[in-house]
Amino acid sequence: MTTGHDGTGVEPAAGPTGDSPRRVASRAAIYTAGSAAPALASLVVIPLITRLLSQREYDVVALGTVVVQVGVILVALGMGAAITREYILGEAGARGARGLVVQSSLISVLIAGLALALGPVWGPALLGRPWDAALALAVVASLGGGIVIVVQAYLRGAERPVPFVLLAAGGTLVGPAVGLVIVLLGQRTGTAYLAALAAGYVLSALAGVWVTLRSGPRDTSWAGLRRALRLGAPTVPHQIAIYVAIAGLVVVADRLLDAGGTANIVLTLGAGATVLTGALNNAWAPLIYKEPPATRHARLTSTTRVILRVVGALVAAVCLAAPLLVQIASPPTYDHEAMVPAVVLASFSAVASVYYLASSHLILVRGRTGVLSVSTPAAVGLGIVAAVLTAPVWGLVAIGASYAVMYVLLALFTTVAQAVLVDRPWRPPLAPITLVVVLACAAAAILLPTTTGWWTVLRAAVALLAAAVLLAPLRTALRR
């Protein structure tokens, strides 16, 4: 075994799952590419669509996007986690997981149908605008996105990352791209763009259900559905709280600092590294679920160290690139000097998210997800309170720090929860070298001048050095 600077092995031991580090890394790389591509595409689409549409029409797109993001969570009912778990740990295995995809899809159709029927009631009440075709299309897109989520959960359990990524591309890449083309051809309305978005999600959903049905026989039962709902439904408040985290801090910055737009840029950049942890989790979670109980803690510890190093290298890069990132993301009229330390502090959320995800694996294995419906809203709420109390004094720095605080609290709460719920509590690894390198890069990012030129070259050199220190010990493991 390769021994790293953290004092213990950094390679996942070859365990009974038969998954070599190389295989796991290959799947993780595909998931990461699939998760990063939509984010990169949005960097291209959003600047173009804001210039092609009027402010009023773009407001329609922005509101519709919010409806889609929240609606996807609601129509999926948290069944994604339940389906992956059923595939690996459930009595019915793959047959049961395929059955749950069908049942979940039908439930999603019912929820979306109810939302469409009651749209004239909740639309004006919650969104402050009349119910119209744009909002209806957003609900349809939510339906497609929710079904895609449950199909992806099945594919994650089956370790099929390529179709997983292709389904994601339908809604998050193809839909927006087609919408942009439609707008370019002259249909310069938010409704036209949302129609393309909805079509992309619905077509992806239909393709996903078709793939699932062709994968093998299904086992559908009311008992299995009830078990899945008991496991999945409590994760809905958890997922909504994660979504609200950035939105809540933007509102705080807008009300107290008159800097809502600036805060949105800061948090979007700072939270970018958490996209990687989420992508890696698609390969990580099945690995931990499959591990026999006797060796699960050891596998979780070794893989946590590996992922901490990978995420730490990315966080170090984000910190050191922060001056350049804020200049790219915002014009010179923004206060770049104040934005840089806020981005740096917000990026620490990715490190904390690794610990949160690690403990949540054991909670999901145990099937006690109810704790997440309390712990995550509590962590987000406390983070927002911290921002309200400190923003008048520390400004944007408080906003960035409060986002990191949310994830630190979430990691703490889930770690305590797994220690209480599982038979044998897991002790998270500290990984001191990883933390020291990240802290050093953060300090360098804040202390070095934010001007470009040779200072940018120096920051890039420090980022490469940090990556070498953190990632070099993993090379031996990945050769296997």
Order of alpha helices (4+ residues) and beta strands (2+ residues): alpha-alpha-alpha-alpha-alpha-alpha-alpha-alpha-alpha-alpha-alpha-alpha-alpha-alpha-alpha-alpha-alpha-alpha-alpha-alpha-alpha
